[in-house]
């Protein structure tokens, strides 16, 4: 069957058809743009540079390839020549020319970008980066154009909806005269915390799921002292945590304990008066450290947790030695499902984040964007990125078109068997690869709210309403959907880091020492090497050693970008 990439040409929506050719001069890289549909914007001097949603003759835009560990190829394809690059030319009349490609492992991609900057190499028309610092370094080079005004003019309806769900994603790239990078929207609440608890242990011990920290303590005490695995040994822990590098890791996090006392450590939280304050120096952090210290002393948390990264901490749960982890809703598949492989009778479920003494809960929240796109001032067709990205937002993000009915490309990420889509790698000749990872914006196009809205509908027992939900229904079993429900129920508890800019002036010289002192002090407190009252001395030193200056600078930044 012919690949879905080669389905009949779909007209772009009206929003996707309002574009300029190069700086209004009508010249494309490979020739003049075809005459197109007149602008819908009335007072705009721009008109669409193509007919029927396609450049004819094709134009070329240069870019660079970002290859993640999960980006794989087949059929001899490469980042420079693959099913996606062929699609872009056939569907949109856009030749994607890669100047170079590099792996993201060991920060090789970032290093290559920095080398290009320092060597004054020719920068591509379009470049994507996955961190705020790199984006701002590129902006500071003076080679990239202001893009917010272009986005206002050229972005399609769905593209605008995606970004407007969280306007703060513009903040890291905003300067006095506009924004110089386009944020790449990502799924909302995707990495936010829920509790995963061994349900079979709860059932065996006659316990209910926790609602408060006190409830959680009773459960952990039972998991430690009442032999939940029935092996006759006292060899189980209440909860496993990854405390080697952070108290706010994504998986196996301790951040929810701090959240129960009104703060999240290692990030800047918004106070009631609208200002930002550093979570690790708030009174609630001291209470959380006191609680964690008690849990370590009682054996609820492994003493080795300070040496555990996320992977090692998960092993205690999957091996059956710990009964609770705190992490995202998707941990059910990776890696927690391994507990059932190791213990076929095991069962586990998601539960709400426990409330603290004041009846409130707080959990680590992740940002709604995953990177940024920059457009070179010398690009002959700066509008071409919007032609490309609008099409993906209008057709792929919602998966409502026949072209992307099942996924990106037949024979790559799915195959049709008896008229039904199979995503099993064993059914796909040459194995399954994910072409959306070849796209400029990392994952094709994502609307922040769409994942939880779609999964939430399925979790409520609703029938799939679109192709997106039909696909999700194939991958979502009862445990996954139960985790989704809990994740959605805890949305109001989410606390995102509000400082998403580059390091301030004082941060550049003081932050490393402040962070080291913080981690050392917190670790020593929870292991009893320092009394909890040492927290007060830590806060005083933090403030006098640059913390107060940093707080002032952070709030100056916050005020400037919120205008």
N, C-alpha and C positions, 0 to 999 in steps of 0.2 A: 504494500500500500504506500502511496506517495506520502512523503513526510509532511507533517502539518505546517512546516516552515514554507512549503510550496503551495499552500492553499490559495484560493482566489484572492486577488488583491482587495484589501479592505480600505475603504476611504477613511482618512483621518477625520476626527471630529472637527467641528468648526474651530474650537480652541487650538487645535493642533495645526491649523492651516494659516494662522496669522504669524508670519515670520518675515524677517528681513534677509536679503542677501547681504553679501559682505559690506558692512558699514554703509548700506544703502546704495552701493555702487553696482549691484546686480551681477558681479563677476564671481564665478565659482572657481575652485582650484583647477578643475579640468576643463573649464569653458564657461560660457554664459549659462545662467540658470534659465530654465524654461519659463515662459510666461505662465502665470498661475491665477488662482482665485484672488479677487480683490480683497483687501483688508476689511475685516469686520469692525475695525476700531474707529471708524469715522475720521477722527483728527490725526490718525497715525499716517506717517509718510510711507510706511512699509507695506509691501504686498508679498504674498506667498511666492517663493522662488521656484515653485515646482507645480506641476499639474497632477491631479489624482494622487496627491500625497507622496510623490516620488520625484527625485531629481533626475532630469533627463536633458543632457547627458549626465552621468554620475559625477559627483564631486568627491574629493578626498579630504578626510580629516585625519591628522596624525595624533597618535596617543602613545601610551606606554602600557605594558602588560604587567599586571599584579597577580602573581600566581600563589594562591594559598595552598596549604597542605591538602585541602579537600578538592582542589582543582585538578581534575584528571582528564586525559584525552584518550581517544581511540582512533582506529583507522588511519594511523599515521598523522593525525592532525596535531597542530600546535596552536599556541595563542595567536600566531600571525595568520593562520589559515585553518579555519574550522567551520563547523556548521553555522555558527553564529555570524562570523564575518561574511559568509556567503549569503546568509539571510539578510543582513544589513544592505548588501549591494542589490540583491534581487527585490527586496520589499521597498526599500527607501531610496535606492540610488546613491548610497553612501559607501565609499571604499574606506574601510578602517585600516590605516597603515600604522603599524607598530614600529617605533624607532628602536625600542629595545624592550625586553621583558626580564623580570627578576622575581625570585621567590620572596615571600614574606618571612620565611623562616630565618631566624637569627637576625632579623631586621635588615636583610639584604636589600629589599626593595627601597626602604628608607635611605639606606646608605648610598644606593645608586642614584637616588634623586638628589641627595646632598652633593655627591660628586659632580653631577651635572650642573648644579648651581655654582659650585666653587670653580669649576672649569669653564664657566660661561658657555656651556654647550647650548645648542639650539633646543629650546623647550618645545614640547608638542602643543598642538592646538588645544587639546583637552588632556587634563591629567586628574586622576583620582587618587586621593590619599585617605588613610583610615585614622589619622590622628590630628588633633587640633594644632599641635605645635608645628608639624610639618606644613599644614595648610597655611599657617601664619608666616612661616619662613618663606614660602613661595609668594605670598602676598607682599611681604617686605622686599622681595627682589624687584618689585616694580614692573614685572613682565606680564602680569595678569590683570584683566579688566574688571571693572565693577559690574556685577551680574544681577543684583537685586532688581534693577530697573528692567533688565532684559527678561527676567523671570516674570515680573509684573505684566509685561507686554506679551510674552510669547508662551508662557507655560499653559498647558491645557487645564481644563476644569478639574480633572481628577488629580493631576500633579499638584495643583494649588491646594486642593482639599487635603492631600497628604501632608504637605508642609504646614498648612494653617492649623492642623490639629495640635501643633505645638510650636508656636512662633519663636519660642526661645532657642530653637535649633539654629536660628540665624545669629545668635549672640556671639559665638566664638569668632565669627568672620566679619563682624561689623566694624566699620571705621566711621569717621565723621561724615564722609560723603556717600556712604552706602555699604553694601556687603560685597566682598570680593571673592566669595566662594559659595557654591550652592550646596546646602546640606543634603545628605543622602538619607531620606527617611527610612527608619527601620521599625520593626514591630514593637508596639508598646507592651509593657509588662512582661516582656519575654524572659527576662532573667530575674524577676522579682521573687521574693522568698515565700515559700510555704513550708510547713513541717511535713516530713514523711516519717511515718511511724509503723513499726511492725504490728499489724492488726492481729495476727495470730498470737502474739505475746499478750496484747491487751485482752483478747478473748480468754486466753488460758488463765490469766490472773484476775479475771472479772472486773476489768477496768474500762472506763469510758475515756474518750479522747479529751484532751485538755482545753480549757477555755482561758485559764489564767496561768501565770508563772507558778503559782502555788500548786495548781493541778499538775503542771508539768513536772514539778519536783517530786510529787507523790508517785507519778508514773516512773520517773527515772530511778527513784529509790527501789521500787518494786523490780524494775529490770535488773538492778545491780544485786539485790539481796534475796529475790524469790525464785531464782533459777528458771527464768522464762524459757530457756531452750531445753530444759529437762535433762541435762547431762550430769546432774549431781555435783557440779562444780560451780564455784563463784568466779566465773570468768567472763562475765558480760558487763558492758557499760551502758549507761543511760543514753548518752548522745556522743556522736563523734564530731569533731570540729577540726578545721584546717587553720591553725594559728601560727604557722611558720613565718609568714610574711605579712599577714594582715588580719584584722578583726572584722573586716567587711568583705571577705572573699565572696564570690558568687555561689559556689557550691560549698557545703559544709561550713556555713557562715555562723559567726557569733553575733552578727549585727542586730538580730531581732531581740537579743537580751537588752542591748542598749536602747533599742526602739521602745521597749516596754517602759523605759524611764524617760522617754521624750526626746531622744537624740540618736543620731547615727554617727559613729566615729569616722575619722579620716575623710570627712567631707564637710562641705559648707551647707548648712541648713538655713532655711528662711525662718526668721523669728516672727512673732506676732506683729511687730511694728514694721515688717517688710525689709528689715536689714538682714544681712547674712552673718552667721556666727559659726565658728569652727566646732564641730560636734564633739571632738575629743576633749575639749576643755570645759564642757558644760557640767553642771552638778549631777545630771543624770548619768554621766559617764562614770562617775565615782560609785554610784549605786550599782551600776551594772558590773563594775570590776569587783565590788564586794560580793555580788551574787555569784559571779564566775569563780571567784576564789573559794567560796563555800562548796561549789559543785566539784571542783578539783579535789578539795580536801575529803569530800564524801565519796569520791571514786566515781561520780557520775560521768565525768569527762576523763579520758585517758591522760595520764601524766605526760605522755609522749606527744600530745596534741600540738605542743609548741614546735615540734619537729615535722609535723605533717603538712604536706601540700594538699591540694584538693583531691588529687588522685589517691594518695596514700590514706587520707581520711576516709574516703569512700570505701576502701577495702575493708574497714572494720564493720561497716554495715553489710556489704555483700558477702562477707565471710561468716556473718551471723554473730559477731561479737558485740555489736552495738545496735540498739533498737530505734534510734532516732537520728535523722539528719535534717538540716535546714538548707533549702536550696530551691531552684526553679521547678516549675511544674513538669518540665520535660526530663527531669532526672529519673523518672520512672523507667525510661527506656535506656538512658545512658547516664550512669552505669548501674542503677539500682536493681534492674531486672535480673542482674547476675546473682542476687541472693536466692532467687527461685531456681536458677540453674544449680546452685550449690546445695539448696535445701528445697526440694520440690514441694514440700508442704507449707512453705513460707507464704505469707501474704502481707502486703503493706498498703497503706492508704495515706492520702493527703489530709492535713488538718490545718485549721486557721492558725495564724500567728497568735501566740498567747498574749493576753492583756496584762499590763502591769498594775501596780497598786492604785493608780488613778483611773483604771478602767479603759485605758487607751493602749493601742498597739502600734508599733512602727516597724517597718521593714525596709531593707535596702531596695532602692529603685534604680533602674537602669535607664539610660538616655534613649530618646526616640529617634536618634540618628546614628549612623555608623561610620560617617566620614564626610568627605566633601569633594566637589568637582570644581576645578578652576579652568577658566578659558583664557587662552593667550591673547594679548592685545594684537598680535600680528596674525591671528587666525583670519583667513579669507572668508570663511563662512561660520561666524560665531553662532548663528542661529541653528546650525546643523545639529548641535547637541540636543536642542529642544525638539527638533523634528524626530530625532531618534528616541529621546526619553519620553516625550509625549505619547508616542505610539505604544511604548511598553506600558505606560500608566493606563492608557485607555483600553488596551487589549489584554495585556498579561496580568497586571496587578489585580484585576477583578476576575480574570479568567472567564469572561463572559462571551468571548468570541470563539467561533469554531476553530480558529487558527491555533489557539492555546487551550483547547477544550480539555485535553488530558494533561499536558505539561508543555515543555518547551519544544521538543523535537522527537518524533517517532523514530525508534531505532537507537535512541540515545538515552533518554530518561524514562521511556516507556515503550511498550510494544502492544499492538492490538492482537488479542487472541479471541477468536470467535466473536468479534465485535466488541469485546471488553478490554479495557486497558489493564495491562499488567506492569507493575513497577519492580518486579522481582528480577534482580540482576541475572539470575539463571535463565530467564526467559528471553533476555535481550542479547542478540548476537554480539559477541565481543564484550559483554558486560555493560552495566549501567554507569553512565557518566552524567554530570549535571551541567548542561550548556548555559544555564542562567548565570553560572559562575564565570563565564567568559565575558559577560556584559560589562560595560564601562562602570556602572554603578553597583558592582559586586553581586547583586542578587536579582537583576532585572529591574523590578520596581516594586516597592512595598508601601502600603498605606498603613500607618501605625495601628489604627484601630481594627483593621480587617481580620487579623489572625484571631484575636480574642472574640470578636463578634461572630465569626464563623464557627469557631470551636465552641463558643458559648451556646450557639443555636443547637449544635449537635448534642452538647451536654444536657440540654433541657429536653432532649428527645425529639427535637425538630427534624424534619426531613431536609436533606440538602437542597438549598435554594439556588445554587449556582455551581459552576464547575469547580471553583475553589473549595466549596464545602463537599462536593462529591469526592474530590481527591482526599481531603482531610478525613472523610469518613472511612476510607480504606486503611488509613494508618492509625486511627484512634480507637483503642479498645476501651473497655469500661473504666479501667484504672486511669488511663490518660484523661478521659473526659471528666472523671471525678476530680482529678488534679486541676483541670481547667476551671471547674466550678469554684473550687477553693481559691484559686488564683484571682478570679474575678471578684469573689466575695471580699477579698482583702485589698482591693484597689485603693480604698481611702486610707489605708495604712502606709501606702508607698511614700517614701521620702527620697527624692532624687537629689543628687549633688547639684546645687544651684550655681556653683562656680565652675564654668566650663570654658573659661578663657585660658590664655597662655599664662605662665608664671609671672607674677608681678615683679617689680624691681627688687624688693626685699626678699621675695621667695627665691630668686635666682642665687642669692648668696647665703641665705639662712635656712631654707626649707629642708635641705638634706640633714643637717644637724638636728633640727627640730623633730623631724620624722624619726630619726634614729633614737633620739632620747625618748620619744613617745612609745615606740615599740618596746624598748628595753624596760621602761618603767611599767608599762601595762603588763608585760609578761612576768616580771618579777612580783608584781602585786598578786596576780591570780595564782602564782605558785607559792605564795607565802614568803618569798624572799624579802619583800618589803611590806610594811603595814599599809593598809588602804589609805591611811591619812597622808601617806607620801604623795598621793595624788594632788593634794593642795600645794605642796612645794613644786611639783611638776608644773602646775598651772601658772604659778608665780614666775617660774623660770621661763616658761614658754612665752608669756606676755613680755617679759623684759628682754628676752633674747631675740626679739623681732616679731613676735606674734601680734602685738598690738599694732605695729606698723603694717603688717600684712593684712590684718583685719580692716584697717582703714583703706588700704589700696584695693582690696577685694570689693569693698562696698562702693568705692569710687567707680570701679569698673562696672559693677552691677547697675548703678544709677545711670551710667552713660549709655549702656546698651538697652535699657528699658524705656528710653525716651521715645 
